[in-house]
């Protein structure tokens, strides 16, 4: 069954804002971290109606990857940005994350830029 790859902060509510994603990986390749930055995420528009942010969920045809490492940044008392971190502790978790990102990128027109 094909499931559209999506990101959610509130289960059942897709995030419409496309994030900036930064990846780091250890030299030996055993672990890594993905940092997602969402400027003016749509969840701020709907969180009052559908509930509070409960975590960071990456959903695709293989299932759900999730993290609770989510923080909001405020400017003049108003939420402006969300940063979510997803930690991968094994080559298997890294590979699974990269499969999600490939699907999500293809769906949303993201490009990989190596720095």
mmCIF file of the C-alpha atoms, coordinates in Angstrom:
data_MODEL
# 
_entry.id   MODEL 
# 
loop_
_atom_site.group_PDB 
_atom_site.id 
_atom_site.type_symbol 
_atom_site.label_atom_id 
_atom_site.label_alt_id 
_atom_site.label_comp_id 
_atom_site.label_asym_id 
_atom_site.label_entity_id 
_atom_site.label_seq_id 
_atom_site.pdbx_PDB_ins_code 
_atom_site.Cartn_x 
_atom_site.Cartn_y 
_atom_site.Cartn_z 
_atom_site.occupancy 
_atom_site.B_iso_or_equiv 
_atom_site.pdbx_formal_charge 
_atom_site.auth_seq_id 
_atom_site.auth_comp_id 
_atom_site.auth_asym_id 
_atom_site.auth_atom_id 
_atom_site.pdbx_PDB_model_num 
ATOM 1   C CA . UNK A 1 1   ? 0.000  0.000  0.000  1.00 0.00 ? 1   UNK A CA 1 
ATOM 2   C CA . UNK A 1 2   ? 1.404  3.383  -1.019 1.00 0.00 ? 2   UNK A CA 1 
ATOM 3   C CA . UNK A 1 3   ? 1.287  6.025  1.696  1.00 0.00 ? 3   UNK A CA 1 
ATOM 4   C CA . UNK A 1 4   ? 2.200  9.610  0.860  1.00 0.00 ? 4   UNK A CA 1 
ATOM 5   C CA . UNK A 1 5   ? 5.327  10.452 2.885  1.00 0.00 ? 5   UNK A CA 1 
ATOM 6   C CA . UNK A 1 6   ? 4.467  13.175 5.364  1.00 0.00 ? 6   UNK A CA 1 
ATOM 7   C CA . UNK A 1 7   ? 5.598  14.881 8.557  1.00 0.00 ? 7   UNK A CA 1 
ATOM 8   C CA . UNK A 1 8   ? 3.289  15.547 11.491 1.00 0.00 ? 8   UNK A CA 1 
ATOM 9   C CA . UNK A 1 9   ? 3.627  17.266 14.873 1.00 0.00 ? 9   UNK A CA 1 
ATOM 10  C CA . UNK A 1 10  ? 0.053  16.411 15.870 1.00 0.00 ? 10  UNK A CA 1 
ATOM 11  C CA . UNK A 1 11  ? -0.941 12.897 14.850 1.00 0.00 ? 11  UNK A CA 1 
ATOM 12  C CA . UNK A 1 12  ? -3.438 13.021 12.012 1.00 0.00 ? 12  UNK A CA 1 
ATOM 13  C CA . UNK A 1 13  ? -2.504 16.590 10.938 1.00 0.00 ? 13  UNK A CA 1 
ATOM 14  C CA . UNK A 1 14  ? 0.058  16.832 8.112  1.00 0.00 ? 14  UNK A CA 1 
ATOM 15  C CA . UNK A 1 15  ? 2.601  19.648 8.314  1.00 0.00 ? 15  UNK A CA 1 
ATOM 16  C CA . UNK A 1 16  ? 2.384  21.724 5.127  1.00 0.00 ? 16  UNK A CA 1 
ATOM 17  C CA . UNK A 1 17  ? 5.639  23.689 5.574  1.00 0.00 ? 17  UNK A CA 1 
ATOM 18  C CA . UNK A 1 18  ? 8.667  22.106 3.914  1.00 0.00 ? 18  UNK A CA 1 
ATOM 19  C CA . UNK A 1 19  ? 11.641 22.039 6.315  1.00 0.00 ? 19  UNK A CA 1 
ATOM 20  C CA . UNK A 1 20  ? 15.306 22.780 5.950  1.00 0.00 ? 20  UNK A CA 1 
ATOM 21  C CA . UNK A 1 21  ? 17.068 19.528 6.896  1.00 0.00 ? 21  UNK A CA 1 
ATOM 22  C CA . UNK A 1 22  ? 20.663 19.223 8.112  1.00 0.00 ? 22  UNK A CA 1 
ATOM 23  C CA . UNK A 1 23  ? 22.338 15.847 8.525  1.00 0.00 ? 23  UNK A CA 1 
ATOM 24  C CA . UNK A 1 24  ? 25.403 14.830 10.478 1.00 0.00 ? 24  UNK A CA 1 
ATOM 25  C CA . UNK A 1 25  ? 26.920 11.365 10.565 1.00 0.00 ? 25  UNK A CA 1 
ATOM 26  C CA . UNK A 1 26  ? 29.760 9.947  12.637 1.00 0.00 ? 26  UNK A CA 1 
ATOM 27  C CA . UNK A 1 27  ? 32.992 9.113  10.802 1.00 0.00 ? 27  UNK A CA 1 
ATOM 28  C CA . UNK A 1 28  ? 32.468 5.408  11.391 1.00 0.00 ? 28  UNK A CA 1 
ATOM 29  C CA . UNK A 1 29  ? 28.882 5.629  10.095 1.00 0.00 ? 29  UNK A CA 1 
ATOM 30  C CA . UNK A 1 30  ? 27.313 4.061  13.173 1.00 0.00 ? 30  UNK A CA 1 
ATOM 31  C CA . UNK A 1 31  ? 25.124 7.019  14.160 1.00 0.00 ? 31  UNK A CA 1 
ATOM 32  C CA . UNK A 1 32  ? 23.858 10.370 13.008 1.00 0.00 ? 32  UNK A CA 1 
ATOM 33  C CA . UNK A 1 33  ? 21.456 13.235 13.637 1.00 0.00 ? 33  UNK A CA 1 
ATOM 34  C CA . UNK A 1 34  ? 18.919 14.933 11.392 1.00 0.00 ? 34  UNK A CA 1 
ATOM 35  C CA . UNK A 1 35  ? 17.850 18.457 12.343 1.00 0.00 ? 35  UNK A CA 1 
ATOM 36  C CA . UNK A 1 36  ? 14.644 19.735 10.754 1.00 0.00 ? 36  UNK A CA 1 
ATOM 37  C CA . UNK A 1 37  ? 13.926 23.471 10.832 1.00 0.00 ? 37  UNK A CA 1 
ATOM 38  C CA . UNK A 1 38  ? 10.431 24.669 9.946  1.00 0.00 ? 38  UNK A CA 1 
ATOM 39  C CA . UNK A 1 39  ? 9.959  28.427 9.433  1.00 0.00 ? 39  UNK A CA 1 
ATOM 40  C CA . UNK A 1 40  ? 6.364  29.511 10.136 1.00 0.00 ? 40  UNK A CA 1 
ATOM 41  C CA . UNK A 1 41  ? 5.048  25.921 10.261 1.00 0.00 ? 41  UNK A CA 1 
ATOM 42  C CA . UNK A 1 42  ? 1.384  25.382 9.525  1.00 0.00 ? 42  UNK A CA 1 
ATOM 43  C CA . UNK A 1 43  ? 0.934  23.501 12.823 1.00 0.00 ? 43  UNK A CA 1 
ATOM 44  C CA . UNK A 1 44  ? 0.907  26.894 14.583 1.00 0.00 ? 44  UNK A CA 1 
ATOM 45  C CA . UNK A 1 45  ? -2.208 27.802 12.590 1.00 0.00 ? 45  UNK A CA 1 
ATOM 46  C CA . UNK A 1 46  ? -4.134 24.687 13.566 1.00 0.00 ? 46  UNK A CA 1 
ATOM 47  C CA . UNK A 1 47  ? -2.753 23.637 16.964 1.00 0.00 ? 47  UNK A CA 1 
ATOM 48  C CA . UNK A 1 48  ? -5.498 25.492 18.832 1.00 0.00 ? 48  UNK A CA 1 
ATOM 49  C CA . UNK A 1 49  ? -8.179 23.595 16.906 1.00 0.00 ? 49  UNK A CA 1 
ATOM 50  C CA . UNK A 1 50  ? -6.719 20.082 16.818 1.00 0.00 ? 50  UNK A CA 1 
ATOM 51  C CA . UNK A 1 51  ? -4.567 19.910 19.952 1.00 0.00 ? 51  UNK A CA 1 
ATOM 52  C CA . UNK A 1 52  ? -1.020 20.375 21.154 1.00 0.00 ? 52  UNK A CA 1 
ATOM 53  C CA . UNK A 1 53  ? 2.207  19.283 19.495 1.00 0.00 ? 53  UNK A CA 1 
ATOM 54  C CA . UNK A 1 54  ? 2.872  15.753 20.744 1.00 0.00 ? 54  UNK A CA 1 
ATOM 55  C CA . UNK A 1 55  ? 6.135  14.947 18.935 1.00 0.00 ? 55  UNK A CA 1 
ATOM 56  C CA . UNK A 1 56  ? 7.726  14.693 15.521 1.00 0.00 ? 56  UNK A CA 1 
ATOM 57  C CA . UNK A 1 57  ? 6.387  11.958 13.237 1.00 0.00 ? 57  UNK A CA 1 
ATOM 58  C CA . UNK A 1 58  ? 7.766  10.975 9.822  1.00 0.00 ? 58  UNK A CA 1 
ATOM 59  C CA . UNK A 1 59  ? 5.243  8.698  8.130  1.00 0.00 ? 59  UNK A CA 1 
ATOM 60  C CA . UNK A 1 60  ? 5.634  6.646  4.969  1.00 0.00 ? 60  UNK A CA 1 
ATOM 61  C CA . UNK A 1 61  ? 4.763  3.242  3.545  1.00 0.00 ? 61  UNK A CA 1 
ATOM 62  C CA . UNK A 1 62  ? 7.208  1.503  5.916  1.00 0.00 ? 62  UNK A CA 1 
ATOM 63  C CA . UNK A 1 63  ? 5.666  2.982  9.047  1.00 0.00 ? 63  UNK A CA 1 
ATOM 64  C CA . UNK A 1 64  ? 6.466  5.816  11.447 1.00 0.00 ? 64  UNK A CA 1 
ATOM 65  C CA . UNK A 1 65  ? 9.772  7.274  12.600 1.00 0.00 ? 65  UNK A CA 1 
ATOM 66  C CA . UNK A 1 66  ? 9.308  9.490  15.638 1.00 0.00 ? 66  UNK A CA 1 
ATOM 67  C CA . UNK A 1 67  ? 11.074 11.764 18.073 1.00 0.00 ? 67  UNK A CA 1 
ATOM 68  C CA . UNK A 1 68  ? 10.042 13.867 21.049 1.00 0.00 ? 68  UNK A CA 1 
ATOM 69  C CA . UNK A 1 69  ? 13.024 16.236 20.633 1.00 0.00 ? 69  UNK A CA 1 
ATOM 70  C CA . UNK A 1 70  ? 10.973 19.200 19.380 1.00 0.00 ? 70  UNK A CA 1 
ATOM 71  C CA . UNK A 1 71  ? 11.428 22.853 20.326 1.00 0.00 ? 71  UNK A CA 1 
ATOM 72  C CA . UNK A 1 72  ? 9.694  26.066 19.273 1.00 0.00 ? 72  UNK A CA 1 
ATOM 73  C CA . UNK A 1 73  ? 11.344 29.446 18.819 1.00 0.00 ? 73  UNK A CA 1 
ATOM 74  C CA . UNK A 1 74  ? 9.430  32.624 19.564 1.00 0.00 ? 74  UNK A CA 1 
ATOM 75  C CA . UNK A 1 75  ? 9.820  36.180 18.285 1.00 0.00 ? 75  UNK A CA 1 
ATOM 76  C CA . UNK A 1 76  ? 8.002  38.918 20.232 1.00 0.00 ? 76  UNK A CA 1 
ATOM 77  C CA . UNK A 1 77  ? 5.996  36.254 22.073 1.00 0.00 ? 77  UNK A CA 1 
ATOM 78  C CA . UNK A 1 78  ? 4.708  34.612 18.885 1.00 0.00 ? 78  UNK A CA 1 
ATOM 79  C CA . UNK A 1 79  ? 5.847  31.185 17.666 1.00 0.00 ? 79  UNK A CA 1 
ATOM 80  C CA . UNK A 1 80  ? 7.934  31.490 14.506 1.00 0.00 ? 80  UNK A CA 1 
ATOM 81  C CA . UNK A 1 81  ? 9.925  28.299 14.094 1.00 0.00 ? 81  UNK A CA 1 
ATOM 82  C CA . UNK A 1 82  ? 10.065 24.642 15.093 1.00 0.00 ? 82  UNK A CA 1 
ATOM 83  C CA . UNK A 1 83  ? 13.250 22.618 15.303 1.00 0.00 ? 83  UNK A CA 1 
ATOM 84  C CA . UNK A 1 84  ? 13.001 18.841 15.520 1.00 0.00 ? 84  UNK A CA 1 
ATOM 85  C CA . UNK A 1 85  ? 15.909 16.436 15.989 1.00 0.00 ? 85  UNK A CA 1 
ATOM 86  C CA . UNK A 1 86  ? 15.907 12.804 14.981 1.00 0.00 ? 86  UNK A CA 1 
ATOM 87  C CA . UNK A 1 87  ? 18.800 10.676 16.268 1.00 0.00 ? 87  UNK A CA 1 
ATOM 88  C CA . UNK A 1 88  ? 19.902 7.530  14.443 1.00 0.00 ? 88  UNK A CA 1 
ATOM 89  C CA . UNK A 1 89  ? 21.909 5.123  16.583 1.00 0.00 ? 89  UNK A CA 1 
ATOM 90  C CA . UNK A 1 90  ? 22.753 2.402  14.057 1.00 0.00 ? 90  UNK A CA 1 
ATOM 91  C CA . UNK A 1 91  ? 23.449 1.967  10.334 1.00 0.00 ? 91  UNK A CA 1 
ATOM 92  C CA . UNK A 1 92  ? 20.034 0.266  10.059 1.00 0.00 ? 92  UNK A CA 1 
ATOM 93  C CA . UNK A 1 93  ? 18.250 3.332  11.542 1.00 0.00 ? 93  UNK A CA 1 
ATOM 94  C CA . UNK A 1 94  ? 20.292 5.606  9.214  1.00 0.00 ? 94  UNK A CA 1 
ATOM 95  C CA . UNK A 1 95  ? 19.271 3.565  6.163  1.00 0.00 ? 95  UNK A CA 1 
ATOM 96  C CA . UNK A 1 96  ? 15.605 3.604  7.204  1.00 0.00 ? 96  UNK A CA 1 
ATOM 97  C CA . UNK A 1 97  ? 15.715 7.378  7.691  1.00 0.00 ? 97  UNK A CA 1 
ATOM 98  C CA . UNK A 1 98  ? 17.350 7.876  4.285  1.00 0.00 ? 98  UNK A CA 1 
ATOM 99  C CA . UNK A 1 99  ? 14.583 5.816  2.616  1.00 0.00 ? 99  UNK A CA 1 
ATOM 100 C CA . UNK A 1 100 ? 11.992 8.092  4.238  1.00 0.00 ? 100 UNK A CA 1 
ATOM 101 C CA . UNK A 1 101 ? 13.904 11.215 3.165  1.00 0.00 ? 101 UNK A CA 1 
ATOM 102 C CA . UNK A 1 102 ? 14.184 9.980  -0.418 1.00 0.00 ? 102 UNK A CA 1 
ATOM 103 C CA . UNK A 1 103 ? 10.416 9.464  -0.585 1.00 0.00 ? 103 UNK A CA 1 
ATOM 104 C CA . UNK A 1 104 ? 9.666  12.760 1.196  1.00 0.00 ? 104 UNK A CA 1 
ATOM 105 C CA . UNK A 1 105 ? 12.123 14.664 -1.018 1.00 0.00 ? 105 UNK A CA 1 
ATOM 106 C CA . UNK A 1 106 ? 10.648 13.233 -4.207 1.00 0.00 ? 106 UNK A CA 1 
ATOM 107 C CA . UNK A 1 107 ? 7.125  14.124 -3.055 1.00 0.00 ? 107 UNK A CA 1 
ATOM 108 C CA . UNK A 1 108 ? 8.058  17.694 -2.052 1.00 0.00 ? 108 UNK A CA 1 
ATOM 109 C CA . UNK A 1 109 ? 10.809 18.674 -4.507 1.00 0.00 ? 109 UNK A CA 1 
ATOM 110 C CA . UNK A 1 110 ? 13.662 18.833 -1.993 1.00 0.00 ? 110 UNK A CA 1 
ATOM 111 C CA . UNK A 1 111 ? 17.276 18.761 -3.197 1.00 0.00 ? 111 UNK A CA 1 
ATOM 112 C CA . UNK A 1 112 ? 20.379 17.488 -1.404 1.00 0.00 ? 112 UNK A CA 1 
ATOM 113 C CA . UNK A 1 113 ? 23.250 19.975 -1.145 1.00 0.00 ? 113 UNK A CA 1 
ATOM 114 C CA . UNK A 1 114 ? 26.513 18.690 0.278  1.00 0.00 ? 114 UNK A CA 1 
ATOM 115 C CA . UNK A 1 115 ? 28.521 21.273 2.221  1.00 0.00 ? 115 UNK A CA 1 
# 
